[in-house]
């Protein structure tokens, strides 16, 4: 990769949630938000090839009340290095111990599963609420001896967590080839050998048959909503789909789309403004009764 394009500004703190929704409409690589009291400092990162999207990003931020709008370039470097130095291992839920330092790991407390996940550009360091939500929901499932699929695996932290909970067979995939390289490194860095199967490619590369007991999808709604019917088709008759990456105020829309795809929301949990949903297979609605989704975006969350 070369340089990144950046758009920076200040926003009223109250606009942060609306910013998350607006990012779904732009071809962004990621977004950095720094709390400054009544305001937040925002930096949006775009690939150099998406320079034509800058006017739309400027206009969208202005609608959110942005001030001090500036554009620039950001030379490629390890911009997570400072974060790695300041973050430490910590517990998540009842079962997990997430450690960001593979070179100098911190021993897990007795009874906790040690997941070594170095913060990288691939989604899933364990620090973001959406990833933590899946871990919380996953530890409440009877995963032992079951077949698990991790859709959009990113760093593979969720696939590895399922394996550590006793899943008999775990596969993860991502459309981002670089993310799969990171996932392979994550599996190799664990305190004990892992056997997660990883590949780069789309969901369509999987044979559509009901063979997975648990499917994990930690993505933005704009990414997973068009796939809900296919995800249902991969679930065993008594299988479970865990969805995360949505905001609390998006739950009703996702539940409606899930119902249209033949899925029933049977549970879930929330962390701050983020929500996760537990879904089971049900009958299909009549054609045309679901909501339509056309927007698609990719957002790297750490």
Secondary structure by P-SEA (a helix, b strand, c coil): ccbbbbbbbcccccaaaaaaaaaaaccccbbbbbbcccbbbbbbbbccccccaaaaaaaaaaaacccbbbbbbbcccccaaaaaacbbbbbcccbbbbbccccccccccccbbbbbbcccccccccccaaaaaaaaaaaacccccbbbbbcccccaaaaaaaaaacccbbbbbbccaaaaaaaaaaaaacccccbbbbbbcccccccccccccbbbbbccccccccaaaaaaaaccccbbbbbccccccaaaaaaaaaaaacccccccccccccbbbbbbbbbbcccccbbbbccccccccc
